[in-house]
Amino acid sequence: MSYLYLAIAIVAEVIATSFLKQSEGFTRGLPTAIMAVGYGVAFYCLSLALRGIPTGVAYAIWSGVGIVLIAAIAWIFQGQKLDLPAMIGIVLIMAGVIVLNLFSQSSAH
């Protein structure tokens, strides 16, 4: 169940961060509200995930997956350009999350 809470936290954080740009410095009401609710849900679910996942592991997964998803959303929906070094960096982040989950004993609580 902890990994489900972590997945929900990641999705909520990605949604919130995507709407952060659209809020235009908190001057647009709906994007600002979506952002605030998203961050609230994200941190609540992260706190629930931490009941069963060590903090360092949860945060590594949260930040790694979040970075990759936000970069993809910015590229697809916001026109952000990703050059070769950026793509290599994203691949390395994904590799790190995979290695952490598949091979590290740190995820044992």
Buried (B, 14 or more C-beta within 10 A) or exposed (E): EBBEBBBBBBBBBBBBBBBBBBBEEEEBEEBBEBBBBBBEBBBBBBEBBBEEBEEEBBBBBBBBBBBBBBBBBBBEEEEBEEEEEEEEBBEEBBEEBEEBBEEEEEBEE
